[in-house]
Amino acid sequence: MKRFADLTEQEVLALAITNEEEDSRIYRGFAEGLRARYPKTAALFDAMADEEVRHRSWLFDLYRQKFGDFIPLIRRQDVKGFVRHKPVWLVKPLGLDEVRKYAETMEYETARFYRRAADSSRDVATRQLLLKLAEAEDKHESLAEQLEGELLTTDARAAEDATARRVFVLQYVQPGLAGLMDGSVSTLAPLFAAAFATHDTWATFLVGLAASIGAGISMGFAEALSDDGSLTGRGSPWLRGGVCGLMTTVGGLGHTLPYLIPHFFTATAVAFAVVILELAAISYIRWKYMDTPFLSATFQVVLGGVLVFLAGILIGSA
């Protein structure tokens, strides 16, 4: 691997050409990944990819005038200290905001690369050339803003943002909420039954821990196997299953951990307070993301939680 400071003028230009080629493919990958859900943004990245191809041709013409037709293969990963990009364009589905920010970072970093190369160059002609390349990258960023204004109208952006919100709800909020509700509510009965049956905080903690982990595993697999996401657009089944299973376990552990307190009545009081916070959080999430009126969501969740809570106490006290 070669240091950036050791690159020759020819190698810097060859690296710039490779950079433009890769950026064009990255933008094309963004366009393909976004086309189904966000056609306007996909059109934006198609235009950006075409612009990178045109600048690559311009760079190659300049290179050929100075060094001929042969271009050595020099890539980002061959140079120490050069900008490196995570392959986010290979991730499906692509996130809208993440992709936009990623593109802005690409343009900024590439322009910075050209300016650093110009600062370290001792040849006047090479320095001028590199500064021209930096200005070209700045124009790329301006072009992105211009194209975004032309293609992403207020209505188009609002529609795509609404789609992004629906995707987020389908892939993360719904399975997470289902897990949190199951973990917070279904584990109440065995936990408090064990608590009032034994008055032993450590035994109660072990019951709650087993119930939480068991429910998390069960809910995770149930969510993953219920829908592969190919028709519903709910994304990777294993991602949803992981979110659901994790939130189920978290929901159960919330009111289980207080039983690490050795004093029974103190532990039970803290666990009861945690249950109230859990039910309030569930009500808030249902109101914010599921368009459920807050009072209605609170009543439904609290009613279910109270019934399960009472069932656990009655069974444990029998």
C-alpha positions as CSV (number, residue, x, y, z in Angstrom):
1,M,0.0,0.0,0.0
2,K,1.4,3.4,-1.0
3,R,1.2,6.6,1.0
4,F,-0.8,9.4,-0.5
5,A,2.2,11.7,-0.2
6,D,4.3,9.4,-2.3
7,L,2.0,9.3,-5.3
8,T,3.3,10.8,-8.6
9,E,1.3,13.2,-10.7
10,Q,0.4,10.4,-13.0
11,E,-0.8,8.2,-10.2
12,V,-2.8,11.0,-8.7
13,L,-4.7,11.5,-12.0
14,A,-5.1,7.8,-12.4
15,L,-6.6,7.6,-8.9
16,A,-8.9,10.5,-9.7
17,I,-10.2,8.7,-12.8
18,T,-10.8,5.5,-10.9
19,N,-12.5,7.5,-8.2
20,E,-14.9,9.0,-10.7
21,E,-15.7,5.6,-12.2
22,E,-16.5,4.2,-8.7
23,D,-18.6,7.2,-7.7
24,S,-20.6,6.8,-10.9
25,R,-21.3,3.2,-10.1
26,I,-22.2,4.0,-6.5
27,Y,-24.7,6.6,-7.6
28,R,-26.1,4.1,-10.1
29,G,-26.4,1.6,-7.3
30,F,-28.3,4.1,-5.2
31,A,-30.6,4.8,-8.1
32,E,-31.4,1.1,-8.6
33,G,-31.9,0.5,-4.8
34,L,-34.2,3.5,-4.5
35,R,-36.2,3.2,-7.7
36,A,-39.1,1.1,-6.5
37,R,-39.9,3.2,-3.5
38,Y,-38.4,6.6,-4.3
39,P,-38.5,7.2,-8.1
40,K,-37.7,10.9,-7.9
41,T,-34.6,10.4,-5.8
42,A,-33.6,7.6,-8.1
43,A,-33.8,10.0,-11.0
44,L,-31.6,12.4,-9.1
45,F,-28.9,9.7,-8.6
46,D,-29.2,8.6,-12.2
47,A,-28.4,12.2,-13.2
48,M,-25.5,12.4,-10.8
49,A,-24.1,9.1,-12.2
50,D,-24.2,10.5,-15.7
51,E,-22.4,13.6,-14.5
52,E,-19.7,11.5,-13.0
53,V,-19.3,9.7,-16.3
54,R,-18.9,13.0,-18.1
55,H,-16.3,14.2,-15.6
56,R,-14.4,10.9,-16.0
57,S,-14.2,11.5,-19.7
58,W,-12.9,15.0,-19.1
59,L,-10.3,13.7,-16.6
60,F,-9.2,11.0,-19.1
61,D,-8.7,13.6,-21.9
62,L,-6.5,15.6,-19.6
63,Y,-4.6,12.5,-18.5
64,R,-4.1,11.4,-22.1
65,Q,-2.6,14.8,-23.1
66,K,0.0,14.5,-20.3
67,F,0.7,10.7,-20.1
68,G,-0.8,8.8,-23.0
69,D,-3.5,6.2,-23.2
70,F,-2.3,3.7,-20.5
71,I,-3.8,4.3,-17.1
72,P,-2.4,2.3,-14.2
73,L,-5.0,0.7,-11.9
74,I,-4.9,2.6,-8.6
75,R,-7.8,2.3,-6.3
76,R,-8.8,3.9,-2.9
77,Q,-7.8,0.8,-1.0
78,D,-4.3,1.0,-2.6
79,V,-3.5,4.3,-1.0
80,K,-3.0,5.0,2.7
81,G,-5.1,7.9,4.1
82,F,-7.4,8.0,1.1
83,V,-11.1,8.3,1.6
84,R,-12.9,5.0,2.0
85,H,-16.6,4.4,1.8
86,K,-18.6,1.7,3.4
87,P,-20.5,-0.3,0.8
88,V,-23.9,1.1,1.9
89,W,-25.1,0.9,-1.7
90,L,-25.2,-2.9,-1.3
91,V,-27.6,-2.8,1.6
92,K,-31.3,-3.4,0.7
93,P,-33.5,-1.7,1.4
94,L,-31.7,1.6,1.2
95,G,-32.6,4.4,3.7
96,L,-33.5,7.7,2.0
97,D,-31.8,10.1,4.5
98,E,-28.7,7.9,4.8
99,V,-28.2,7.8,1.1
100,R,-28.6,11.6,0.7
101,K,-26.1,12.3,3.5
102,Y,-23.7,9.7,2.1
103,A,-23.7,11.4,-1.3
104,E,-22.9,14.8,0.2
105,T,-20.0,13.2,2.1
106,M,-18.6,11.6,-1.0
107,E,-18.5,14.9,-2.9
108,Y,-17.0,16.8,0.1
109,E,-14.3,14.1,0.6
110,T,-13.3,13.9,-3.0
111,A,-13.0,17.7,-3.4
112,R,-10.8,17.6,-0.2
113,F,-8.7,14.9,-1.8
114,Y,-8.0,17.1,-4.8
115,R,-7.1,20.1,-2.7
116,R,-4.7,18.1,-0.6
117,A,-3.1,16.8,-3.7
118,A,-2.8,20.3,-5.1
119,D,-1.2,21.6,-1.9
120,S,1.4,18.9,-1.9
121,S,2.3,19.2,-5.6
122,R,5.5,21.0,-6.6
123,D,4.6,21.3,-10.3
124,V,2.6,24.4,-11.2
125,A,0.7,22.8,-14.1
126,T,-0.2,19.8,-11.9
127,R,-1.3,22.0,-9.1
128,Q,-3.6,24.0,-11.4
129,L,-5.0,20.8,-12.8
130,L,-5.8,19.4,-9.4
131,L,-7.4,22.6,-8.3
132,K,-9.6,22.4,-11.4
133,L,-10.6,18.9,-10.4
134,A,-11.5,20.2,-6.9
135,E,-13.6,22.9,-8.4
136,A,-15.3,20.2,-10.6
137,E,-16.2,18.3,-7.4
138,D,-17.6,21.5,-5.8
139,K,-19.7,21.9,-8.9
140,H,-20.9,18.3,-8.4
141,E,-22.3,19.3,-5.0
142,S,-23.9,22.4,-6.5
143,L,-25.3,20.2,-9.3
144,A,-26.8,17.8,-6.7
145,E,-28.6,20.7,-5.0
146,Q,-29.8,22.0,-8.4
147,L,-31.0,18.6,-9.5
148,E,-32.7,18.0,-6.1
149,G,-34.5,21.3,-6.5
150,E,-35.7,20.3,-10.0
151,L,-36.6,16.7,-9.4
152,L,-37.6,16.7,-5.7
153,T,-40.4,19.1,-5.6
154,T,-42.1,19.8,-2.2
155,D,-44.8,17.3,-3.0
156,A,-42.4,14.7,-4.3
157,R,-40.2,15.0,-1.2
158,A,-43.2,14.9,1.1
159,A,-44.4,11.7,-0.6
160,E,-41.0,10.1,-0.4
161,D,-40.6,11.1,3.3
162,A,-44.0,9.6,4.0
163,T,-42.9,6.4,2.3
164,A,-39.7,6.3,4.3
165,R,-41.8,6.7,7.5
166,R,-44.1,3.8,6.5
167,V,-41.0,1.6,5.8
168,F,-39.5,2.5,9.1
169,V,-42.8,1.7,10.9
170,L,-43.2,-1.6,9.0
171,Q,-39.6,-2.8,9.5
172,Y,-38.8,-1.5,13.0
173,V,-41.7,0.0,14.9
174,Q,-44.3,-2.7,14.4
175,P,-42.1,-5.7,15.3
176,G,-40.5,-3.8,18.1
177,L,-43.8,-2.6,19.5
178,A,-45.2,-6.2,19.3
179,G,-42.2,-7.5,21.2
180,L,-42.3,-4.7,23.8
181,M,-46.0,-5.3,24.5
182,D,-45.6,-9.1,24.7
183,G,-42.5,-8.8,27.0
184,S,-44.0,-6.1,29.2
185,V,-47.4,-7.7,29.6
186,S,-47.1,-11.5,29.2
187,T,-44.3,-11.8,31.7
188,L,-46.2,-10.0,34.4
189,A,-48.3,-13.0,35.4
190,P,-45.4,-15.5,35.9
191,L,-43.2,-12.9,37.6
192,F,-45.7,-11.7,40.2
193,A,-47.1,-15.1,40.7
194,A,-43.6,-16.3,41.6
195,A,-43.1,-13.2,43.7
196,F,-46.2,-13.5,45.9
197,A,-46.0,-17.3,46.0
198,T,-42.4,-17.4,47.3
199,H,-41.6,-13.9,48.7
200,D,-38.1,-14.8,47.5
201,T,-36.6,-12.0,45.4
202,W,-33.8,-14.2,43.9
203,A,-36.2,-17.0,42.9
204,T,-38.5,-14.3,41.4
205,F,-35.7,-12.8,39.5
206,L,-34.8,-16.2,38.0
207,V,-38.4,-16.8,36.9
208,G,-38.6,-13.4,35.3
209,L,-35.3,-13.8,33.6
210,A,-36.3,-17.2,32.2
211,A,-39.7,-15.8,31.1
212,S,-38.2,-12.8,29.4
213,I,-35.5,-14.7,27.5
214,G,-37.9,-17.5,26.6
215,A,-40.5,-15.0,25.4
216,G,-37.9,-13.1,23.4
217,I,-36.7,-16.3,21.6
218,S,-40.3,-17.3,20.9
219,M,-41.4,-13.9,19.6
220,G,-38.3,-13.5,17.5
221,F,-38.8,-16.7,15.6
222,A,-42.5,-16.2,15.3
223,E,-42.0,-12.8,13.7
224,A,-39.2,-14.0,11.4
225,L,-41.2,-16.9,10.2
226,S,-44.5,-15.1,9.8
227,D,-43.6,-13.1,6.7
228,D,-40.6,-13.0,4.4
229,G,-41.3,-9.4,3.4
230,S,-41.3,-10.1,-0.4
231,L,-44.9,-8.9,-0.8
232,T,-45.6,-6.8,2.2
233,G,-42.4,-4.7,2.0
234,R,-41.6,-5.3,5.7
235,G,-38.0,-6.0,5.0
236,S,-35.7,-8.8,6.1
237,P,-37.5,-11.4,8.3
238,W,-34.5,-12.0,10.4
239,L,-34.0,-8.3,11.1
240,R,-37.7,-7.9,12.1
241,G,-37.4,-11.1,14.2
242,G,-34.2,-9.7,15.9
243,V,-35.9,-6.4,16.7
244,C,-39.0,-8.2,18.0
245,G,-37.1,-10.7,20.1
246,L,-34.8,-8.1,21.6
247,M,-37.7,-5.8,22.5
248,T,-39.6,-8.7,24.0
249,T,-36.7,-9.5,26.2
250,V,-36.2,-5.9,27.2
251,G,-39.8,-5.5,28.1
252,G,-39.7,-8.5,30.4
253,L,-36.4,-7.6,32.0
254,G,-37.6,-4.1,32.9
255,H,-39.7,-5.3,35.7
256,T,-37.5,-8.3,36.5
257,L,-34.3,-6.5,37.3
258,P,-35.8,-4.8,40.5
259,Y,-35.9,-8.2,42.1
260,L,-32.2,-8.1,42.4
261,I,-33.0,-5.9,45.4
262,P,-33.0,-8.3,48.3
263,H,-35.9,-6.6,50.2
264,F,-39.2,-8.1,48.8
265,F,-41.6,-5.2,49.3
266,T,-39.0,-2.6,48.0
267,A,-38.3,-4.8,45.0
268,T,-42.0,-5.2,44.3
269,A,-42.7,-1.5,44.6
270,V,-39.9,-0.7,42.1
271,A,-41.1,-3.4,39.7
272,F,-44.6,-1.9,39.9
273,A,-43.3,1.5,39.0
274,V,-41.3,0.1,36.1
275,V,-44.5,-1.6,34.8
276,I,-46.2,1.8,34.8
277,L,-43.4,3.3,32.8
278,E,-43.4,0.4,30.3
279,L,-47.1,0.7,29.7
280,A,-46.8,4.5,29.3
281,A,-44.0,4.0,26.7
282,I,-46.1,1.5,24.8
283,S,-49.0,3.9,24.8
284,Y,-46.8,6.7,23.5
285,I,-45.3,4.6,20.7
286,R,-48.8,3.5,19.6
287,W,-49.9,7.1,19.6
288,K,-46.9,8.5,17.8
289,Y,-46.4,5.8,15.1
290,M,-49.6,3.8,14.9
291,D,-52.1,6.7,14.7
292,T,-53.9,5.5,17.8
293,P,-55.5,8.2,20.0
294,F,-53.4,8.5,23.1
295,L,-56.2,8.0,25.6
296,S,-57.5,5.0,23.7
297,A,-54.0,3.5,23.4
298,T,-53.5,4.1,27.2
299,F,-56.8,2.6,28.1
300,Q,-56.2,-0.6,26.0
301,V,-52.6,-1.1,27.2
302,V,-53.3,-0.4,30.9
303,L,-56.4,-2.5,30.9
304,G,-54.5,-5.5,29.5
305,G,-51.6,-4.9,31.8
306,V,-53.8,-4.6,35.0
307,L,-55.7,-7.8,34.2
308,V,-52.5,-9.8,33.7
309,F,-50.9,-8.2,36.8
310,L,-53.9,-9.1,38.9
311,A,-54.0,-12.6,37.5
312,G,-50.4,-13.1,38.6
313,I,-51.0,-11.7,42.1
314,L,-54.1,-13.8,42.6
315,I,-52.4,-17.0,41.4
316,G,-49.3,-16.4,43.5
317,S,-51.3,-15.6,46.6
318,A,-53.6,-18.7,46.3
